């Protein structure tokens, strides 16, 4: 990414939590709703959230409380973000 001149920062949000405002901004840049970026294979999803209905604000709070539920990696730039799984998705970032 550096070779292509990208000005990106790696945020280890599992180690250093982000705020709900930062998370909301990431979803704006992704053009996605929080519910679209949930890792449904996680045990916590299956035990606590599967089959339940939540609005998007509730999903934001749930992700803040349980960051493992957020799909990753997400690459965030100044004006846009992309879910980089698979890594080939990054090509549209540049």
DSSP file (Angstrom, degrees, kcal/mol; ACC not computed):
  #  RESIDUE AA STRUCTURE BP1 BP2  ACC     N-H-->O    O-->H-N    N-H-->O    O-->H-N    TCO  KAPPA ALPHA  PHI   PSI    X-CA   Y-CA   Z-CA
    1    1 A X    > >       0   0    0      0, 0.0     5,-1.9     0, 0.0     3,-0.7   0.000 360.0 360.0 360.0 -38.9    0.0    0.0    0.0
    2    2 A X  G > 5 +     0   0    0      1,-0.2     3,-1.8     3,-0.2     0, 0.0   0.864 360.0  60.8 -64.3 -33.7    2.8    2.4    0.8
    3    3 A X  G 3 5S+     0   0    0      1,-0.3    -1,-0.2     2,-0.1     0, 0.0   0.781 102.9  51.8 -63.6 -25.7    4.3    1.7   -2.7
    4    4 A X  G < 5S-     0   0    0     -3,-0.7    -1,-0.3     2,-0.0    -2,-0.2   0.343 122.2-106.3 -93.3   6.9    1.1    3.1   -4.2
    5    5 A X  T < 5 +     0   0    0     -3,-1.8     2,-0.3     1,-0.2    -3,-0.2   0.758  60.0 165.3  80.0  24.9    1.3    6.3   -2.1
    6    6 A X      < -     0   0    0     -5,-1.9     2,-0.9     1,-0.1    -1,-0.2  -0.575  31.3-151.6 -79.6 136.3   -1.5    5.4    0.3
    7    7 A X        +     0   0    0     -2,-0.3     2,-0.3     2,-0.0    71,-0.2  -0.791  42.0 148.2-105.3  86.0   -1.7    7.5    3.5
    8    8 A X        -     0   0    0     -2,-0.9     2,-0.4    69,-0.1    69,-0.1  -0.864  37.0-148.1-124.8 153.7   -3.3    4.9    5.7
    9    9 A X        -     0   0    0     67,-0.7     2,-0.6    -2,-0.3    67,-0.4  -0.968  16.5-132.2-121.7 137.5   -3.2    4.2    9.4
   10   10 A X        -     0   0    0     -2,-0.4     2,-0.6    65,-0.1    65,-0.1  -0.786  21.6-166.7 -88.5 123.7   -3.5    0.7   11.0
   11   11 A X        -     0   0    0     -2,-0.6     2,-1.6     4,-0.0     3,-0.1  -0.953  12.3-157.7-113.6 116.8   -6.0    0.7   13.9
   12   12 A X    >>  +     0   0    0     -2,-0.6     4,-3.2     1,-0.2     3,-1.6  -0.608  20.7 172.6 -89.3  74.9   -5.9   -2.3   16.1
   13   13 A X  T 34 S+     0   0    0     -2,-1.6     5,-0.2     1,-0.3    -1,-0.2   0.659  72.2  62.2 -68.8 -14.6   -9.4   -1.8   17.4
   14   14 A X  T 34 S+     0   0    0     -3,-0.1    -1,-0.3     1,-0.1     3,-0.2   0.792 117.9  30.1 -74.7 -26.6   -9.4   -5.2   19.2
   15   15 A X  T <4 S+     0   0    0     -3,-1.6     2,-0.5     1,-0.3    -2,-0.2   0.799 131.7  33.8 -96.3 -37.7   -6.6   -3.9   21.3
   16   16 A X  S  < S-     0   0    0     -4,-3.2    -1,-0.3     0, 0.0    -2,-0.1  -0.905  88.6-136.8-122.9 100.3   -7.4   -0.1   21.3
   17   17 A X        -     0   0    0     -2,-0.5     2,-0.3    -3,-0.2    -3,-0.1  -0.150  13.1-141.4 -58.9 148.7  -11.1    0.5   21.3
   18   18 A X        -     0   0    0     -5,-0.2     2,-0.1     1,-0.1    -1,-0.1  -0.707  22.8-102.8-104.9 162.1  -12.6    3.2   19.0
   19   19 A X     >  -     0   0    0     -2,-0.3     4,-2.3     1,-0.1     5,-0.2  -0.348  27.3-112.8 -80.3 163.9  -15.4    5.5   19.9
   20   20 A X  H  > S+     0   0    0      1,-0.2     4,-2.4     2,-0.2     5,-0.1   0.836 119.6  54.5 -64.7 -31.7  -19.0    5.1   18.6
   21   21 A X  H  > S+     0   0    0      2,-0.2     4,-2.1     1,-0.2    -1,-0.2   0.910 108.2  47.9 -68.0 -42.3  -18.5    8.3   16.6
   22   22 A X  H  > S+     0   0    0      2,-0.2     4,-2.0     1,-0.2    -2,-0.2   0.907 112.7  49.3 -63.4 -41.5  -15.4    6.9   14.9
   23   23 A X  H  X S+     0   0    0     -4,-2.3     4,-2.0     2,-0.2    -2,-0.2   0.919 109.8  50.5 -64.5 -43.7  -17.2    3.6   14.2
   24   24 A X  H  X S+     0   0    0     -4,-2.4     4,-1.8     1,-0.2    -1,-0.2   0.896 109.4  52.2 -60.5 -40.0  -20.2    5.5   12.7
   25   25 A X  H  X S+     0   0    0     -4,-2.1     4,-2.3     1,-0.2    -1,-0.2   0.884 105.9  54.4 -64.4 -38.7  -17.8    7.5   10.5
   26   26 A X  H  X S+     0   0    0     -4,-2.0     4,-2.1     1,-0.2    -1,-0.2   0.914 107.2  50.4 -60.9 -42.6  -16.2    4.3    9.2
   27   27 A X  H  X>S+     0   0    0     -4,-2.0     5,-1.9     2,-0.2     4,-1.2   0.868 108.4  52.3 -66.2 -34.8  -19.6    3.0    8.2
   28   28 A X  H  <5S+     0   0    0     -4,-1.8     3,-0.5     1,-0.2    -1,-0.2   0.941 112.1  46.0 -62.1 -46.1  -20.3    6.2    6.3
   29   29 A X  H  <5S+     0   0    0     -4,-2.3    52,-1.5     1,-0.2    -2,-0.2   0.812 113.5  49.5 -67.0 -30.4  -17.0    5.8    4.5
   30   30 A X  H  <5S-     0   0    0     -4,-2.1    -1,-0.2    50,-0.2    -2,-0.2   0.704 101.8-133.7 -77.1 -20.6  -17.8    2.2    3.8
   31   31 A X  T  <5 +     0   0    0     -4,-1.2     2,-0.3    -3,-0.5    -3,-0.2   0.886  68.2 119.3  60.6  40.3  -21.3    3.0    2.5
   32   32 A X      < -     0   0    0     -5,-1.9     2,-0.3    -6,-0.1    -1,-0.3  -0.922  65.6-122.4-131.9 156.9  -22.5    0.1    4.6
   33   33 A X    >   -     0   0    0     -2,-0.3     3,-1.5    -3,-0.1     4,-0.5  -0.703  31.1-115.7 -91.4 150.7  -24.8   -0.3    7.5
   34   34 A X  G >  S+     0   0    0     -2,-0.3     3,-1.7     1,-0.3    -1,-0.1   0.886 115.9  59.2 -53.5 -39.6  -23.5   -1.8   10.8
   35   35 A X  G >  S+     0   0    0      1,-0.3     3,-0.7     2,-0.2    -1,-0.3   0.739  99.3  58.5 -63.8 -21.3  -25.8   -4.8   10.3
   36   36 A X  G <  S+     0   0    0     -3,-1.5    -1,-0.3     1,-0.2    -2,-0.2   0.579 104.0  51.9 -82.2  -9.7  -24.1   -5.6    7.0
   37   37 A X  G <  S+     0   0    0     -3,-1.7    34,-2.6    -4,-0.5     2,-0.4   0.021  78.1 126.3-117.3  26.4  -20.6   -5.9    8.6
   38   38 A X  B <   -A   70   0A   0     -3,-0.7     2,-1.2    32,-0.2    32,-0.2  -0.708  60.0-132.3 -89.3 134.3  -21.4   -8.4   11.4
   39   39 A X    >   -     0   0    0     30,-3.3     3,-1.2    -2,-0.4     6,-0.2  -0.732  25.4-176.7 -84.1  96.7  -19.3  -11.5   11.7
   40   40 A X  T 3  S+     0   0    0     -2,-1.2    -1,-0.2     1,-0.3     6,-0.1   0.570  73.6  66.9 -76.5  -9.5  -22.1  -14.1   12.1
   41   41 A X  T 3  S+     0   0    0      4,-0.1    -1,-0.3    28,-0.1     2,-0.1   0.582  76.1 109.5 -86.0 -10.0  -19.8  -17.0   12.6
   42   42 A X  S <> S-     0   0    0     -3,-1.2     4,-2.1     1,-0.1     3,-0.4  -0.401  74.5-129.4 -68.5 142.1  -18.5  -15.6   15.9
   43   43 A X  H  > S+     0   0    0      1,-0.2     4,-2.5     2,-0.2     5,-0.2   0.871 108.2  56.3 -58.1 -39.7  -19.6  -17.6   19.0
   44   44 A X  H  >>S+     0   0    0      1,-0.2     4,-2.2     2,-0.2     5,-0.5   0.860 106.9  50.0 -64.7 -34.8  -20.9  -14.4   20.7
   45   45 A X  I  >>S+     0   0    0     -3,-0.4     5,-2.5    -6,-0.2     4,-2.2   0.955 112.4  46.6 -65.0 -48.9  -23.1  -13.7   17.7
   46   46 A X  I  <5S+     0   0    0     -4,-2.1    -2,-0.2     1,-0.2    -1,-0.2   0.869 119.5  39.4 -62.2 -38.2  -24.6  -17.2   17.8
   47   47 A X  I  <5S+     0   0    0     -4,-2.5    -1,-0.2    -5,-0.2    -2,-0.2   0.835 131.6  19.2 -83.2 -32.6  -25.2  -17.2   21.6
   48   48 A X  I  <5S+     0   0    0     -4,-2.2    -3,-0.2    -5,-0.2    -2,-0.2   0.688 131.7  23.3-113.6 -22.0  -26.4  -13.6   22.1
   49   49 A X  I ><<S+     0   0    0     -4,-2.2     3,-2.1    -5,-0.5    -3,-0.2   0.667  78.4 115.2-125.5 -22.5  -27.6  -12.0   18.9
   50   50 A X  T 3 <S+     0   0    0     -5,-2.5     3,-0.1     1,-0.3    -4,-0.0  -0.289  89.5  12.5 -58.7 132.2  -28.7  -14.6   16.3
   51   51 A X  T 3  S+     0   0    0      1,-0.3     2,-0.3     0, 0.0    -1,-0.3   0.415 103.7 113.0  83.5  -1.9  -32.4  -14.5   15.5
   52   52 A X    <   -     0   0    0     -3,-2.1     2,-0.5     2,-0.0    -1,-0.3  -0.714  62.7-129.1-102.9 155.4  -32.9  -11.1   17.3
   53   53 A X        +     0   0    0     -2,-0.3     2,-0.3    -3,-0.1    -3,-0.0  -0.893  29.3 170.8-108.3 130.2  -33.7   -7.8   15.6
   54   54 A X        -     0   0    0     -2,-0.5     2,-0.1    -5,-0.0   -19,-0.1  -0.980  28.6-125.7-133.9 146.6  -31.7   -4.7   16.2
   55   55 A X     >  -     0   0    0     -2,-0.3     4,-2.2     1,-0.1     5,-0.2  -0.373  40.0 -97.6 -82.2 173.9  -31.8   -1.3   14.6
   56   56 A X  H  > S+     0   0    0      1,-0.2     4,-2.1     2,-0.2     5,-0.1   0.856 123.5  53.2 -65.6 -36.2  -28.5    0.2   13.2
   57   57 A X  H  > S+     0   0    0      2,-0.2     4,-1.9     1,-0.2    -1,-0.2   0.887 109.3  50.1 -64.7 -37.7  -27.8    2.4   16.3
   58   58 A X  H  > S+     0   0    0      1,-0.2     4,-2.5     2,-0.2    -2,-0.2   0.901 108.0  52.7 -66.2 -40.2  -28.2   -0.7   18.4
   59   59 A X  H  X S+     0   0    0     -4,-2.2     4,-2.8     2,-0.2     5,-0.2   0.897 105.7  55.2 -62.1 -38.9  -25.8   -2.6   16.2
   60   60 A X  H  X S+     0   0    0     -4,-2.1     4,-2.1     1,-0.2    -1,-0.2   0.948 110.7  44.4 -56.7 -49.0  -23.3    0.3   16.6
   61   61 A X  H  X S+     0   0    0     -4,-1.9     4,-2.1     1,-0.2    -1,-0.2   0.883 112.5  52.4 -64.4 -38.4  -23.4   -0.1   20.4
   62   62 A X  H  X S+     0   0    0     -4,-2.5     4,-2.4     2,-0.2    -1,-0.2   0.921 109.3  49.1 -63.4 -43.7  -23.2   -3.9   20.2
   63   63 A X  H  < S+     0   0    0     -4,-2.8    -2,-0.2     2,-0.2    -1,-0.2   0.893 109.4  52.4 -64.0 -39.5  -20.1   -3.7   18.0
   64   64 A X  H  < S+     0   0    0     -4,-2.1     3,-0.5    -5,-0.2    -1,-0.2   0.909 114.9  42.0 -61.7 -41.2  -18.5   -1.2   20.4
   65   65 A X  H  < S+     0   0    0     -4,-2.1     2,-0.2     1,-0.3    -2,-0.2   0.812 130.4  27.2 -74.2 -30.6  -19.2   -3.7   23.3
   66   66 A X    ><  +     0   0    0     -4,-2.4     3,-2.3    -5,-0.2    -1,-0.3  -0.639  67.6 173.4-132.7  73.4  -18.1   -6.7   21.2
   67   67 A X  G >  S+     0   0    0     -3,-0.5     3,-1.7     1,-0.3    -1,-0.1   0.702  71.4  75.5 -61.4 -19.4  -15.6   -5.6   18.6
   68   68 A X  G 3  S+     0   0    0      1,-0.3    -1,-0.3   -54,-0.1     4,-0.1   0.722  84.9  68.1 -62.3 -18.2  -14.9   -9.1   17.5
   69   69 A X  G <  S+     0   0    0     -3,-2.3   -30,-3.3    -6,-0.2     2,-0.4   0.657  79.0  96.4 -75.8 -14.7  -18.3   -9.0   15.7
   70   70 A X  B <  S-A   38   0A   0     -3,-1.7   -32,-0.2   -32,-0.2   -36,-0.0  -0.631  82.4-116.7 -82.5 128.2  -17.0   -6.4   13.2
   71   71 A X        -     0   0    0    -34,-2.6     2,-0.3    -2,-0.4    -1,-0.1  -0.277  49.9-110.8 -55.3 145.0  -15.8   -7.8    9.8
   72   72 A X  S    S+     0   0    0      1,-0.2     2,-0.1    -4,-0.1    11,-0.1  -0.975  73.4  31.6-149.7 161.2  -12.1   -7.1    9.3
   73   73 A X        +     0   0    0     -2,-0.3    11,-2.4     9,-0.1     2,-0.5   0.546  60.4 179.2 -82.3 152.6   -9.8   -5.9    8.1
   74   74 A X  E     -B   83   0B   0      9,-0.2     2,-0.6    -2,-0.1     9,-0.2  -0.984  15.7-152.1-117.5 126.5  -11.2   -2.5    7.2
   75   75 A X  E     -B   82   0B   0      7,-2.9     7,-2.3    -2,-0.5     2,-0.5  -0.879  14.3-163.9-100.6 124.5   -8.9    0.0    5.5
   76   76 A X  E     +B   81   0B   0     -2,-0.6   -67,-0.7   -67,-0.4     5,-0.2  -0.932  10.8 175.5-117.3 126.7   -9.9    3.6    6.3
   77   77 A X        -     0   0    0      3,-3.3   -69,-0.1    -2,-0.5   -48,-0.1  -0.422  50.6 -81.9-110.4-169.0   -8.6    6.6    4.3
   78   78 A X  S    S+     0   0    0    -71,-0.2     3,-0.1     1,-0.2   -70,-0.0   0.893 123.4  10.6 -64.5 -41.3   -9.5   10.2    4.6
   79   79 A X  S    S+     0   0    0      1,-0.2     2,-0.3   -50,-0.0    -1,-0.2   0.520 128.3  28.7-120.2  -8.8  -12.7   10.0    2.5
   80   80 A X        -     0   0    0     13,-0.0    -3,-3.3   -50,-0.0     2,-0.3  -0.965  53.7-158.1-149.2 165.4  -13.4    6.3    2.0
   81   81 A X  E     -B   76   0B   0    -52,-1.5     2,-0.3    -2,-0.3    -5,-0.2  -0.953   7.7-162.5-140.5 158.8  -13.0    2.9    3.6
   82   82 A X  E     -B   75   0B   0     -7,-2.3    -7,-2.9    -2,-0.3     2,-0.8  -0.999  26.6-121.7-146.3 141.5  -13.1   -0.6    2.2
   83   83 A X  E     -B   74   0B   0     -2,-0.3     2,-0.7    -9,-0.2    -9,-0.2  -0.763  29.1-155.0 -79.7 115.5  -13.5   -4.1    3.7
   84   84 A X        +     0   0    0    -11,-2.4     2,-0.4    -2,-0.8   -10,-0.1  -0.231  40.0 139.3 -94.8  44.7  -10.3   -5.7    2.6
   85   85 A X  S    S+     0   0    0     -2,-0.7     2,-0.2     1,-0.2    -2,-0.1  -0.898  76.7  28.6-130.8 103.8  -11.3   -9.3    2.6
   86   86 A X  S >  S-     0   0    0     -2,-0.4     3,-2.2     0, 0.0     4,-0.2   0.476  96.9-132.2 -79.6 166.5  -10.1  -10.5    0.2
   87   87 A X  G >  S+     0   0    0      1,-0.3     3,-2.1     2,-0.2     4,-0.2   0.741 101.1  75.6 -59.8 -24.2   -7.1   -8.3   -0.1
   88   88 A X  G >  S+     0   0    0      1,-0.3     3,-1.7     2,-0.2     4,-0.3   0.751  78.3  75.1 -60.0 -22.9   -7.8   -7.8   -3.8
   89   89 A X  G X  S+     0   0    0     -3,-2.2     3,-1.1     1,-0.3    -1,-0.3   0.756  80.8  72.2 -59.8 -22.7  -10.6   -5.5   -2.7
   90   90 A X  G X> S+     0   0    0     -3,-2.1     3,-1.9     1,-0.2     4,-0.7   0.744  76.6  78.1 -65.7 -22.8   -7.9   -2.9   -1.9
   91   91 A X  G X4 S+     0   0    0     -3,-1.7     3,-0.8     1,-0.3    -1,-0.2   0.845  90.2  53.8 -57.3 -34.3   -7.3   -2.4   -5.6
   92   92 A X  G <4 S+     0   0    0     -3,-1.1    -1,-0.3    -4,-0.3    -2,-0.2   0.616  97.0  68.6 -76.1  -9.7  -10.4   -0.1   -5.8
   93   93 A X  G <4        0   0    0     -3,-1.9    -1,-0.2    -4,-0.3    -2,-0.2   0.775 360.0 360.0 -75.3 -27.3   -9.0    1.9   -3.0
   94   94 A X    <<        0   0    0     -3,-0.8    -1,-0.2    -4,-0.7    -2,-0.2   0.417 360.0 360.0-104.9 360.0   -6.2    3.3   -5.1
